[in-house]
Every structure is written in structure tokens, then in C-alpha cells.
Amino acid sequence: MAGSVSVNLTKKQIEKMFNDPKMLLWEECNSVWFSGDKELTEEALKISNEINCYIPGSSQDYWDQIDIRLYKHHKKKLMKYYSMNN
């Protein structure tokens, strides 16, 4: 297949990826919309793909950048999820 990349990860690497404390915290804090709101979820994944080449996913800055960019472009939608009158 043109453009496909094969990545072989060990079981330990996969466990580390899915048990990263910062990722788990971010997912918990955004569980009210993540996976349930297609537009926001796709945007979060898009941002992640854009920044993962220059900001390590294990850093807090990585997760902060996703939040900052989402808020910048989807403030009203996010406020709907986090306001007391939703």
C-alpha cells in the first residue's frame, strides 16, 4: 500500500502508551465530549497529529496545546459541555 507505515510495538510499549498518566488525566477531564462529539474528537486527534512531531506526548505541554487549540476554535461548543446550564 502506498503511504502506509508498519510499526511493530512491543506489549510493554503498548501498555505504556495506554497507561500514560497525563493521557489518562486528559481523557478523564474531557470524557464529557471525547468520543461522543465527533467534531471535537476529530479536531483533538488532528491537533495531536500536528504537534506530535515536535512536542513529546509524555509532556504536559502536549496536552495543554491540545486544550488551548480546541478552546481557541471551539470555545462555545466546549462551554456547552462544561457549563452548569448544559
PDB file of N, CA, C and O in Angstrom:
ATOM      1  N   MET A   1       0.835  -1.183   0.000  1.00  0.00           N
ATOM      2  CA  MET A   1       0.000   0.000   0.000  1.00  0.00           C
ATOM      3  C   MET A   1       0.876   1.241   0.000  1.00  0.00           C
ATOM      4  O   MET A   1       1.830   1.328   0.773  1.00  0.00           O
ATOM      5  N   ALA A   2       0.568   2.178  -0.841  1.00  0.00           N
ATOM      6  CA  ALA A   2       1.324   3.421  -0.889  1.00  0.00           C
ATOM      7  C   ALA A   2       0.988   4.273   0.324  1.00  0.00           C
ATOM      8  O   ALA A   2      -0.179   4.455   0.669  1.00  0.00           O
ATOM      9  N   GLY A   3       2.015   4.784   0.956  1.00  0.00           N
ATOM     10  CA  GLY A   3       1.823   5.684   2.081  1.00  0.00           C
ATOM     11  C   GLY A   3       1.587   5.011   3.416  1.00  0.00           C
ATOM     12  O   GLY A   3       1.486   5.700   4.432  1.00  0.00           O
ATOM     13  N   SER A   4       1.496   3.708   3.455  1.00  0.00           N
ATOM     14  CA  SER A   4       1.269   3.052   4.743  1.00  0.00           C
ATOM     15  C   SER A   4       2.593   2.836   5.455  1.00  0.00           C
ATOM     16  O   SER A   4       3.643   2.670   4.833  1.00  0.00           O
ATOM     17  N   VAL A   5       2.511   2.842   6.770  1.00  0.00           N
ATOM     18  CA  VAL A   5       3.689   2.661   7.603  1.00  0.00           C
ATOM     19  C   VAL A   5       3.417   1.503   8.549  1.00  0.00           C
ATOM     20  O   VAL A   5       2.365   1.443   9.187  1.00  0.00           O
ATOM     21  N   SER A   6       4.343   0.610   8.633  1.00  0.00           N
ATOM     22  CA  SER A   6       4.213  -0.510   9.547  1.00  0.00           C
ATOM     23  C   SER A   6       5.022  -0.217  10.803  1.00  0.00           C
ATOM     24  O   SER A   6       6.206   0.113  10.730  1.00  0.00           O
ATOM     25  N   VAL A   7       4.375  -0.340  11.947  1.00  0.00           N
ATOM     26  CA  VAL A   7       5.032  -0.084  13.218  1.00  0.00           C
ATOM     27  C   VAL A   7       4.858  -1.324  14.084  1.00  0.00           C
ATOM     28  O   VAL A   7       3.737  -1.777  14.315  1.00  0.00           O
ATOM     29  N   ASN A   8       5.949  -1.857  14.551  1.00  0.00           N
ATOM     30  CA  ASN A   8       5.902  -3.009  15.438  1.00  0.00           C
ATOM     31  C   ASN A   8       6.212  -2.555  16.859  1.00  0.00           C
ATOM     32  O   ASN A   8       7.346  -2.188  17.166  1.00  0.00           O
ATOM     33  N   LEU A   9       5.218  -2.581  17.708  1.00  0.00           N
ATOM     34  CA  LEU A   9       5.384  -2.187  19.101  1.00  0.00           C
ATOM     35  C   LEU A   9       5.376  -3.430  19.983  1.00  0.00           C
ATOM     36  O   LEU A   9       4.670  -4.402  19.715  1.00  0.00           O
ATOM     37  N   THR A  10       6.166  -3.371  21.021  1.00  0.00           N
ATOM     38  CA  THR A  10       6.147  -4.461  21.989  1.00  0.00           C
ATOM     39  C   THR A  10       4.937  -4.300  22.899  1.00  0.00           C
ATOM     40  O   THR A  10       4.338  -3.227  22.970  1.00  0.00           O
ATOM     41  N   LYS A  11       4.591  -5.363  23.585  1.00  0.00           N
ATOM     42  CA  LYS A  11       3.466  -5.309  24.522  1.00  0.00           C
ATOM     43  C   LYS A  11       3.716  -4.239  25.582  1.00  0.00           C
ATOM     44  O   LYS A  11       2.792  -3.528  25.978  1.00  0.00           O
ATOM     45  N   LYS A  12       4.954  -4.124  26.038  1.00  0.00           N
ATOM     46  CA  LYS A  12       5.302  -3.131  27.060  1.00  0.00           C
ATOM     47  C   LYS A  12       5.124  -1.705  26.522  1.00  0.00           C
ATOM     48  O   LYS A  12       4.648  -0.831  27.246  1.00  0.00           O
ATOM     49  N   GLN A  13       5.497  -1.465  25.271  1.00  0.00           N
ATOM     50  CA  GLN A  13       5.333  -0.136  24.671  1.00  0.00           C
ATOM     51  C   GLN A  13       3.853   0.221  24.544  1.00  0.00           C
ATOM     52  O   GLN A  13       3.458   1.358  24.802  1.00  0.00           O
ATOM     53  N   ILE A  14       3.049  -0.745  24.149  1.00  0.00           N
ATOM     54  CA  ILE A  14       1.607  -0.510  24.014  1.00  0.00           C
ATOM     55  C   ILE A  14       0.995  -0.211  25.380  1.00  0.00           C
ATOM     56  O   ILE A  14       0.201   0.720  25.510  1.00  0.00           O
ATOM     57  N   GLU A  15       1.354  -0.984  26.390  1.00  0.00           N
ATOM     58  CA  GLU A  15       0.846  -0.739  27.737  1.00  0.00           C
ATOM     59  C   GLU A  15       1.252   0.649  28.229  1.00  0.00           C
ATOM     60  O   GLU A  15       0.452   1.348  28.850  1.00  0.00           O
ATOM     61  N   LYS A  16       2.485   1.043  27.955  1.00  0.00           N
ATOM     62  CA  LYS A  16       2.963   2.357  28.374  1.00  0.00           C
ATOM     63  C   LYS A  16       2.158   3.470  27.696  1.00  0.00           C
ATOM     64  O   LYS A  16       1.801   4.462  28.331  1.00  0.00           O
ATOM     65  N   MET A  17       1.875   3.293  26.397  1.00  0.00           N
ATOM     66  CA  MET A  17       1.096   4.296  25.662  1.00  0.00           C
ATOM     67  C   MET A  17      -0.287   4.489  26.259  1.00  0.00           C
ATOM     68  O   MET A  17      -0.755   5.616  26.415  1.00  0.00           O
ATOM     69  N   PHE A  18      -0.937   3.384  26.591  1.00  0.00           N
ATOM     70  CA  PHE A  18      -2.316   3.462  27.068  1.00  0.00           C
ATOM     71  C   PHE A  18      -2.431   3.606  28.573  1.00  0.00           C
ATOM     72  O   PHE A  18      -3.543   3.662  29.097  1.00  0.00           O
ATOM     73  N   ASN A  19      -1.328   3.666  29.272  1.00  0.00           N
ATOM     74  CA  ASN A  19      -1.340   3.876  30.712  1.00  0.00           C
ATOM     75  C   ASN A  19      -0.573   5.130  31.097  1.00  0.00           C
ATOM     76  O   ASN A  19      -0.167   5.283  32.249  1.00  0.00           O
ATOM     77  N   ASP A  20      -0.376   6.018  30.149  1.00  0.00           N
ATOM     78  CA  ASP A  20       0.316   7.275  30.422  1.00  0.00           C
ATOM     79  C   ASP A  20      -0.564   8.124  31.334  1.00  0.00           C
ATOM     80  O   ASP A  20      -1.705   8.421  30.978  1.00  0.00           O
ATOM     81  N   PRO A  21      -0.059   8.521  32.502  1.00  0.00           N
ATOM     82  CA  PRO A  21      -0.881   9.277  33.456  1.00  0.00           C
ATOM     83  C   PRO A  21      -1.427  10.584  32.886  1.00  0.00           C
ATOM     84  O   PRO A  21      -2.567  10.947  33.176  1.00  0.00           O
ATOM     85  N   LYS A  22      -0.642  11.292  32.088  1.00  0.00           N
ATOM     86  CA  LYS A  22      -1.113  12.561  31.517  1.00  0.00           C
ATOM     87  C   LYS A  22      -2.230  12.327  30.505  1.00  0.00           C
ATOM     88  O   LYS A  22      -3.204  13.078  30.459  1.00  0.00           O
ATOM     89  N   MET A  23      -2.083  11.288  29.702  1.00  0.00           N
ATOM     90  CA  MET A  23      -3.121  10.961  28.738  1.00  0.00           C
ATOM     91  C   MET A  23      -4.404  10.536  29.447  1.00  0.00           C
ATOM     92  O   MET A  23      -5.497  10.952  29.062  1.00  0.00           O
ATOM     93  N   LEU A  24      -4.273   9.717  30.471  1.00  0.00           N
ATOM     94  CA  LEU A  24      -5.444   9.257  31.216  1.00  0.00           C
ATOM     95  C   LEU A  24      -6.152  10.414  31.915  1.00  0.00           C
ATOM     96  O   LEU A  24      -7.382  10.452  31.950  1.00  0.00           O
ATOM     97  N   LEU A  25      -5.398  11.348  32.465  1.00  0.00           N
ATOM     98  CA  LEU A  25      -5.994  12.516  33.107  1.00  0.00           C
ATOM     99  C   LEU A  25      -6.717  13.381  32.081  1.00  0.00           C
ATOM    100  O   LEU A  25      -7.837  13.831  32.323  1.00  0.00           O
ATOM    101  N   TRP A  26      -6.080  13.611  30.942  1.00  0.00           N
ATOM    102  CA  TRP A  26      -6.703  14.411  29.886  1.00  0.00           C
ATOM    103  C   TRP A  26      -7.997  13.756  29.430  1.00  0.00           C
ATOM    104  O   TRP A  26      -9.019  14.423  29.272  1.00  0.00           O
ATOM    105  N   GLU A  27      -7.946  12.447  29.219  1.00  0.00           N
ATOM    106  CA  GLU A  27      -9.132  11.716  28.780  1.00  0.00           C
ATOM    107  C   GLU A  27     -10.254  11.811  29.816  1.00  0.00           C
ATOM    108  O   GLU A  27     -11.420  11.985  29.463  1.00  0.00           O
ATOM    109  N   GLU A  28      -9.895  11.695  31.090  1.00  0.00           N
ATOM    110  CA  GLU A  28     -10.898  11.801  32.159  1.00  0.00           C
ATOM    111  C   GLU A  28     -11.511  13.199  32.205  1.00  0.00           C
ATOM    112  O   GLU A  28     -12.725  13.339  32.346  1.00  0.00           O
ATOM    113  N   CYS A  29     -10.688  14.218  32.089  1.00  0.00           N
ATOM    114  CA  CYS A  29     -11.168  15.604  32.143  1.00  0.00           C
ATOM    115  C   CYS A  29     -12.041  15.960  30.943  1.00  0.00           C
ATOM    116  O   CYS A  29     -12.876  16.860  31.028  1.00  0.00           O
ATOM    117  N   ASN A  30     -11.855  15.269  29.847  1.00  0.00           N
ATOM    118  CA  ASN A  30     -12.598  15.570  28.622  1.00  0.00           C
ATOM    119  C   ASN A  30     -13.596  14.477  28.249  1.00  0.00           C
ATOM    120  O   ASN A  30     -14.104  14.445  27.128  1.00  0.00           O
ATOM    121  N   SER A  31     -13.870  13.591  29.187  1.00  0.00           N
ATOM    122  CA  SER A  31     -14.750  12.454  28.900  1.00  0.00           C
ATOM    123  C   SER A  31     -16.177  12.880  28.583  1.00  0.00           C
ATOM    124  O   SER A  31     -16.930  12.122  27.971  1.00  0.00           O
ATOM    125  N   VAL A  32     -16.551  14.075  28.990  1.00  0.00           N
ATOM    126  CA  VAL A  32     -17.905  14.551  28.737  1.00  0.00           C
ATOM    127  C   VAL A  32     -18.160  14.713  27.231  1.00  0.00           C
ATOM    128  O   VAL A  32     -19.309  14.653  26.795  1.00  0.00           O
ATOM    129  N   TRP A  33     -17.114  14.916  26.441  1.00  0.00           N
ATOM    130  CA  TRP A  33     -17.307  15.070  24.991  1.00  0.00           C
ATOM    131  C   TRP A  33     -16.431  14.140  24.148  1.00  0.00           C
ATOM    132  O   TRP A  33     -16.805  13.801  23.025  1.00  0.00           O
ATOM    133  N   PHE A  34     -15.266  13.721  24.672  1.00  0.00           N
ATOM    134  CA  PHE A  34     -14.340  12.935  23.860  1.00  0.00           C
ATOM    135  C   PHE A  34     -14.968  11.606  23.464  1.00  0.00           C
ATOM    136  O   PHE A  34     -15.484  10.886  24.318  1.00  0.00           O
ATOM    137  N   SER A  35     -14.932  11.286  22.220  1.00  0.00           N
ATOM    138  CA  SER A  35     -15.522  10.112  21.572  1.00  0.00           C
ATOM    139  C   SER A  35     -17.013  10.294  21.295  1.00  0.00           C
ATOM    140  O   SER A  35     -17.534   9.700  20.351  1.00  0.00           O
ATOM    141  N   GLY A  36     -17.701  11.091  22.085  1.00  0.00           N
ATOM    142  CA  GLY A  36     -19.127  11.301  21.867  1.00  0.00           C
ATOM    143  C   GLY A  36     -19.432  12.435  20.907  1.00  0.00           C
ATOM    144  O   GLY A  36     -20.454  12.405  20.221  1.00  0.00           O
ATOM    145  N   ASP A  37     -18.565  13.432  20.846  1.00  0.00           N
ATOM    146  CA  ASP A  37     -18.737  14.559  19.938  1.00  0.00           C
ATOM    147  C   ASP A  37     -17.742  14.379  18.793  1.00  0.00           C
ATOM    148  O   ASP A  37     -16.540  14.586  18.955  1.00  0.00           O
ATOM    149  N   LYS A  38     -18.264  13.993  17.650  1.00  0.00           N
ATOM    150  CA  LYS A  38     -17.404  13.652  16.507  1.00  0.00           C
ATOM    151  C   LYS A  38     -16.508  14.819  16.091  1.00  0.00           C
ATOM    152  O   LYS A  38     -15.316  14.631  15.849  1.00  0.00           O
ATOM    153  N   GLU A  39     -17.074  16.016  16.009  1.00  0.00           N
ATOM    154  CA  GLU A  39     -16.297  17.180  15.564  1.00  0.00           C
ATOM    155  C   GLU A  39     -15.135  17.485  16.511  1.00  0.00           C
ATOM    156  O   GLU A  39     -14.006  17.669  16.058  1.00  0.00           O
ATOM    157  N   LEU A  40     -15.395  17.539  17.804  1.00  0.00           N
ATOM    158  CA  LEU A  40     -14.340  17.837  18.773  1.00  0.00           C
ATOM    159  C   LEU A  40     -13.310  16.714  18.843  1.00  0.00           C
ATOM    160  O   LEU A  40     -12.111  16.974  18.937  1.00  0.00           O
ATOM    161  N   THR A  41     -13.772  15.482  18.798  1.00  0.00           N
ATOM    162  CA  THR A  41     -12.846  14.345  18.853  1.00  0.00           C
ATOM    163  C   THR A  41     -11.923  14.352  17.644  1.00  0.00           C
ATOM    164  O   THR A  41     -10.714  14.169  17.786  1.00  0.00           O
ATOM    165  N   GLU A  42     -12.485  14.562  16.447  1.00  0.00           N
ATOM    166  CA  GLU A  42     -11.654  14.613  15.243  1.00  0.00           C
ATOM    167  C   GLU A  42     -10.665  15.763  15.299  1.00  0.00           C
ATOM    168  O   GLU A  42      -9.521  15.616  14.869  1.00  0.00           O
ATOM    169  N   GLU A  43     -11.088  16.906  15.822  1.00  0.00           N
ATOM    170  CA  GLU A  43     -10.191  18.055  15.938  1.00  0.00           C
ATOM    171  C   GLU A  43      -9.069  17.770  16.936  1.00  0.00           C
ATOM    172  O   GLU A  43      -7.916  18.120  16.684  1.00  0.00           O
ATOM    173  N   ALA A  44      -9.394  17.145  18.056  1.00  0.00           N
ATOM    174  CA  ALA A  44      -8.366  16.799  19.045  1.00  0.00           C
ATOM    175  C   ALA A  44      -7.335  15.845  18.432  1.00  0.00           C
ATOM    176  O   ALA A  44      -6.134  16.008  18.647  1.00  0.00           O
ATOM    177  N   LEU A  45      -7.797  14.862  17.679  1.00  0.00           N
ATOM    178  CA  LEU A  45      -6.889  13.918  17.036  1.00  0.00           C
ATOM    179  C   LEU A  45      -6.055  14.598  15.960  1.00  0.00           C
ATOM    180  O   LEU A  45      -4.876  14.285  15.791  1.00  0.00           O
ATOM    181  N   LYS A  46      -6.659  15.520  15.239  1.00  0.00           N
ATOM    182  CA  LYS A  46      -5.933  16.282  14.218  1.00  0.00           C
ATOM    183  C   LYS A  46      -4.819  17.111  14.855  1.00  0.00           C
ATOM    184  O   LYS A  46      -3.689  17.124  14.366  1.00  0.00           O
ATOM    185  N   ILE A  47      -5.141  17.793  15.936  1.00  0.00           N
ATOM    186  CA  ILE A  47      -4.138  18.591  16.653  1.00  0.00           C
ATOM    187  C   ILE A  47      -3.029  17.690  17.161  1.00  0.00           C
ATOM    188  O   ILE A  47      -1.850  18.024  17.051  1.00  0.00           O
ATOM    189  N   SER A  48      -3.404  16.555  17.714  1.00  0.00           N
ATOM    190  CA  SER A  48      -2.419  15.608  18.217  1.00  0.00           C
ATOM    191  C   SER A  48      -1.447  15.204  17.111  1.00  0.00           C
ATOM    192  O   SER A  48      -0.236  15.175  17.326  1.00  0.00           O
ATOM    193  N   ASN A  49      -1.975  14.896  15.936  1.00  0.00           N
ATOM    194  CA  ASN A  49      -1.125  14.515  14.805  1.00  0.00           C
ATOM    195  C   ASN A  49      -0.213  15.652  14.375  1.00  0.00           C
ATOM    196  O   ASN A  49       0.928  15.418  13.976  1.00  0.00           O
ATOM    197  N   GLU A  50      -0.708  16.886  14.454  1.00  0.00           N
ATOM    198  CA  GLU A  50       0.086  18.040  14.041  1.00  0.00           C
ATOM    199  C   GLU A  50       1.240  18.311  14.998  1.00  0.00           C
ATOM    200  O   GLU A  50       2.334  18.669  14.560  1.00  0.00           O
ATOM    201  N   ILE A  51       1.014  18.145  16.284  1.00  0.00           N
ATOM    202  CA  ILE A  51       2.039  18.545  17.260  1.00  0.00           C
ATOM    203  C   ILE A  51       2.945  17.414  17.717  1.00  0.00           C
ATOM    204  O   ILE A  51       3.986  17.668  18.323  1.00  0.00           O
ATOM    205  N   ASN A  52       2.570  16.166  17.438  1.00  0.00           N
ATOM    206  CA  ASN A  52       3.362  15.063  17.982  1.00  0.00           C
ATOM    207  C   ASN A  52       4.755  14.946  17.382  1.00  0.00           C
ATOM    208  O   ASN A  52       5.590  14.206  17.901  1.00  0.00           O
ATOM    209  N   CYS A  53       5.015  15.662  16.302  1.00  0.00           N
ATOM    210  CA  CYS A  53       6.362  15.598  15.715  1.00  0.00           C
ATOM    211  C   CYS A  53       7.323  16.577  16.395  1.00  0.00           C
ATOM    212  O   CYS A  53       8.535  16.473  16.207  1.00  0.00           O
ATOM    213  N   TYR A  54       6.802  17.526  17.181  1.00  0.00           N
ATOM    214  CA  TYR A  54       7.707  18.466  17.848  1.00  0.00           C
ATOM    215  C   TYR A  54       7.448  18.653  19.339  1.00  0.00           C
ATOM    216  O   TYR A  54       8.218  19.341  20.009  1.00  0.00           O
ATOM    217  N   ILE A  55       6.404  18.069  19.862  1.00  0.00           N
ATOM    218  CA  ILE A  55       6.160  18.097  21.309  1.00  0.00           C
ATOM    219  C   ILE A  55       5.952  16.661  21.767  1.00  0.00           C
ATOM    220  O   ILE A  55       5.052  15.985  21.270  1.00  0.00           O
ATOM    221  N   PRO A  56       6.758  16.185  22.697  1.00  0.00           N
ATOM    222  CA  PRO A  56       6.592  14.799  23.163  1.00  0.00           C
ATOM    223  C   PRO A  56       5.223  14.584  23.829  1.00  0.00           C
ATOM    224  O   PRO A  56       4.785  15.392  24.648  1.00  0.00           O
ATOM    225  N   GLY A  57       4.567  13.496  23.465  1.00  0.00           N
ATOM    226  CA  GLY A  57       3.261  13.181  24.032  1.00  0.00           C
ATOM    227  C   GLY A  57       3.290  12.943  25.530  1.00  0.00           C
ATOM    228  O   GLY A  57       2.251  12.981  26.188  1.00  0.00           O
ATOM    229  N   SER A  58       4.467  12.699  26.069  1.00  0.00           N
ATOM    230  CA  SER A  58       4.590  12.475  27.510  1.00  0.00           C
ATOM    231  C   SER A  58       4.692  13.789  28.291  1.00  0.00           C
ATOM    232  O   SER A  58       4.690  13.779  29.522  1.00  0.00           O
ATOM    233  N   SER A  59       4.782  14.915  27.582  1.00  0.00           N
ATOM    234  CA  SER A  59       4.933  16.203  28.273  1.00  0.00           C
ATOM    235  C   SER A  59       3.574  16.844  28.536  1.00  0.00           C
ATOM    236  O   SER A  59       2.622  16.619  27.788  1.00  0.00           O
ATOM    237  N   GLN A  60       3.487  17.624  29.573  1.00  0.00           N
ATOM    238  CA  GLN A  60       2.245  18.336  29.879  1.00  0.00           C
ATOM    239  C   GLN A  60       1.936  19.357  28.792  1.00  0.00           C
ATOM    240  O   GLN A  60       0.769  19.610  28.493  1.00  0.00           O
ATOM    241  N   ASP A  61       2.974  19.946  28.200  1.00  0.00           N
ATOM    242  CA  ASP A  61       2.780  20.932  27.133  1.00  0.00           C
ATOM    243  C   ASP A  61       1.991  20.340  25.970  1.00  0.00           C
ATOM    244  O   ASP A  61       1.181  21.038  25.359  1.00  0.00           O
ATOM    245  N   TYR A  62       2.211  19.085  25.659  1.00  0.00           N
ATOM    246  CA  TYR A  62       1.489  18.406  24.580  1.00  0.00           C
ATOM    247  C   TYR A  62      -0.023  18.471  24.828  1.00  0.00           C
ATOM    248  O   TYR A  62      -0.792  18.872  23.954  1.00  0.00           O
ATOM    249  N   TRP A  63      -0.425  18.075  26.017  1.00  0.00           N
ATOM    250  CA  TRP A  63      -1.848  18.040  26.357  1.00  0.00           C
ATOM    251  C   TRP A  63      -2.407  19.449  26.505  1.00  0.00           C
ATOM    252  O   TRP A  63      -3.561  19.700  26.156  1.00  0.00           O
ATOM    253  N   ASP A  64      -1.594  20.373  27.022  1.00  0.00           N
ATOM    254  CA  ASP A  64      -2.026  21.766  27.124  1.00  0.00           C
ATOM    255  C   ASP A  64      -2.272  22.364  25.743  1.00  0.00           C
ATOM    256  O   ASP A  64      -3.238  23.102  25.548  1.00  0.00           O
ATOM    257  N   GLN A  65      -1.409  22.051  24.792  1.00  0.00           N
ATOM    258  CA  GLN A  65      -1.575  22.579  23.433  1.00  0.00           C
ATOM    259  C   GLN A  65      -2.865  22.073  22.788  1.00  0.00           C
ATOM    260  O   GLN A  65      -3.534  22.819  22.072  1.00  0.00           O
ATOM    261  N   ILE A  66      -3.212  20.829  23.034  1.00  0.00           N
ATOM    262  CA  ILE A  66      -4.477  20.313  22.503  1.00  0.00           C
ATOM    263  C   ILE A  66      -5.634  21.104  23.105  1.00  0.00           C
ATOM    264  O   ILE A  66      -6.536  21.531  22.384  1.00  0.00           O
ATOM    265  N   ASP A  67      -5.612  21.302  24.424  1.00  0.00           N
ATOM    266  CA  ASP A  67      -6.679  22.066  25.079  1.00  0.00           C
ATOM    267  C   ASP A  67      -6.742  23.503  24.580  1.00  0.00           C
ATOM    268  O   ASP A  67      -7.823  24.013  24.288  1.00  0.00           O
ATOM    269  N   ILE A  68      -5.599  24.151  24.483  1.00  0.00           N
ATOM    270  CA  ILE A  68      -5.548  25.553  24.043  1.00  0.00           C
ATOM    271  C   ILE A  68      -6.114  25.704  22.641  1.00  0.00           C
ATOM    272  O   ILE A  68      -6.929  26.590  22.388  1.00  0.00           O
ATOM    273  N   ARG A  69      -5.686  24.845  21.735  1.00  0.00           N
ATOM    274  CA  ARG A  69      -6.147  24.947  20.346  1.00  0.00           C
ATOM    275  C   ARG A  69      -7.622  24.599  20.209  1.00  0.00           C
ATOM    276  O   ARG A  69      -8.340  25.231  19.434  1.00  0.00           O
ATOM    277  N   LEU A  70      -8.078  23.601  20.953  1.00  0.00           N
ATOM    278  CA  LEU A  70      -9.502  23.273  20.924  1.00  0.00           C
ATOM    279  C   LEU A  70     -10.325  24.448  21.438  1.00  0.00           C
ATOM    280  O   LEU A  70     -11.331  24.821  20.833  1.00  0.00           O
ATOM    281  N   TYR A  71      -9.900  25.022  22.539  1.00  0.00           N
ATOM    282  CA  TYR A  71     -10.633  26.144  23.134  1.00  0.00           C
ATOM    283  C   TYR A  71     -10.649  27.342  22.194  1.00  0.00           C
ATOM    284  O   TYR A  71     -11.662  28.031  22.073  1.00  0.00           O
ATOM    285  N   LYS A  72      -9.528  27.586  21.532  1.00  0.00           N
ATOM    286  CA  LYS A  72      -9.422  28.726  20.619  1.00  0.00           C
ATOM    287  C   LYS A  72     -10.438  28.633  19.480  1.00  0.00           C
ATOM    288  O   LYS A  72     -11.014  29.642  19.072  1.00  0.00           O
ATOM    289  N   HIS A  73     -10.653  27.430  18.974  1.00  0.00           N
ATOM    290  CA  HIS A  73     -11.511  27.262  17.804  1.00  0.00           C
ATOM    291  C   HIS A  73     -12.914  26.747  18.111  1.00  0.00           C
ATOM    292  O   HIS A  73     -13.792  26.799  17.249  1.00  0.00           O
ATOM    293  N   HIS A  74     -13.135  26.255  19.323  1.00  0.00           N
ATOM    294  CA  HIS A  74     -14.432  25.661  19.665  1.00  0.00           C
ATOM    295  C   HIS A  74     -14.917  26.098  21.046  1.00  0.00           C
ATOM    296  O   HIS A  74     -15.516  25.309  21.776  1.00  0.00           O
ATOM    297  N   LYS A  75     -14.659  27.338  21.394  1.00  0.00           N
ATOM    298  CA  LYS A  75     -14.976  27.854  22.735  1.00  0.00           C
ATOM    299  C   LYS A  75     -16.456  27.653  23.090  1.00  0.00           C
ATOM    300  O   LYS A  75     -16.772  27.129  24.159  1.00  0.00           O
ATOM    301  N   LYS A  76     -17.349  28.063  22.207  1.00  0.00           N
ATOM    302  CA  LYS A  76     -18.783  27.976  22.523  1.00  0.00           C
ATOM    303  C   LYS A  76     -19.231  26.532  22.711  1.00  0.00           C
ATOM    304  O   LYS A  76     -20.018  26.231  23.608  1.00  0.00           O
ATOM    305  N   LYS A  77     -18.735  25.658  21.874  1.00  0.00           N
ATOM    306  CA  LYS A  77     -19.130  24.252  21.975  1.00  0.00           C
ATOM    307  C   LYS A  77     -18.604  23.638  23.267  1.00  0.00           C
ATOM    308  O   LYS A  77     -19.321  22.899  23.941  1.00  0.00           O
ATOM    309  N   LEU A  78     -17.367  23.936  23.611  1.00  0.00           N
ATOM    310  CA  LEU A  78     -16.796  23.400  24.849  1.00  0.00           C
ATOM    311  C   LEU A  78     -17.502  23.973  26.073  1.00  0.00           C
ATOM    312  O   LEU A  78     -17.719  23.259  27.052  1.00  0.00           O
ATOM    313  N   MET A  79     -17.861  25.250  26.026  1.00  0.00           N
ATOM    314  CA  MET A  79     -18.582  25.854  27.148  1.00  0.00           C
ATOM    315  C   MET A  79     -19.919  25.149  27.386  1.00  0.00           C
ATOM    316  O   MET A  79     -20.374  25.030  28.523  1.00  0.00           O
ATOM    317  N   LYS A  80     -20.534  24.687  26.309  1.00  0.00           N
ATOM    318  CA  LYS A  80     -21.798  23.954  26.439  1.00  0.00           C
ATOM    319  C   LYS A  80     -21.595  22.689  27.284  1.00  0.00           C
ATOM    320  O   LYS A  80     -22.450  22.333  28.095  1.00  0.00           O
ATOM    321  N   TYR A  81     -20.469  22.025  27.087  1.00  0.00           N
ATOM    322  CA  TYR A  81     -20.204  20.791  27.832  1.00  0.00           C
ATOM    323  C   TYR A  81     -19.798  21.045  29.279  1.00  0.00           C
ATOM    324  O   TYR A  81     -20.066  20.221  30.154  1.00  0.00           O
ATOM    325  N   TYR A  82     -19.164  22.162  29.530  1.00  0.00           N
ATOM    326  CA  TYR A  82     -18.620  22.405  30.868  1.00  0.00           C
ATOM    327  C   TYR A  82     -19.392  23.413  31.691  1.00  0.00           C
ATOM    328  O   TYR A  82     -19.040  23.653  32.846  1.00  0.00           O
ATOM    329  N   SER A  83     -20.444  24.016  31.128  1.00  0.00           N
ATOM    330  CA  SER A  83     -21.224  24.979  31.893  1.00  0.00           C
ATOM    331  C   SER A  83     -22.199  24.249  32.805  1.00  0.00           C
ATOM    332  O   SER A  83     -22.497  23.075  32.589  1.00  0.00           O
ATOM    333  N   MET A  84     -22.686  24.927  33.799  1.00  0.00           N
ATOM    334  CA  MET A  84     -23.628  24.324  34.741  1.00  0.00           C
ATOM    335  C   MET A  84     -25.037  24.260  34.163  1.00  0.00           C
ATOM    336  O   MET A  84     -25.893  23.547  34.687  1.00  0.00           O
ATOM    337  N   ASN A  85     -25.281  25.006  33.077  1.00  0.00           N
ATOM    338  CA  ASN A  85     -26.621  25.054  32.496  1.00  0.00           C
ATOM    339  C   ASN A  85     -26.709  24.250  31.200  1.00  0.00           C
ATOM    340  O   ASN A  85     -27.525  24.576  30.338  1.00  0.00           O
ATOM    341  N   ASN A  86     -25.898  23.219  31.039  1.00  0.00           N
ATOM    342  CA  ASN A  86     -25.923  22.484  29.780  1.00  0.00           C
ATOM    343  C   ASN A  86     -27.094  21.523  29.695  1.00  0.00           C
ATOM    344  O   ASN A  86     -27.251  20.829  28.690  1.00  0.00           O
TER     345      ASN A  86
END
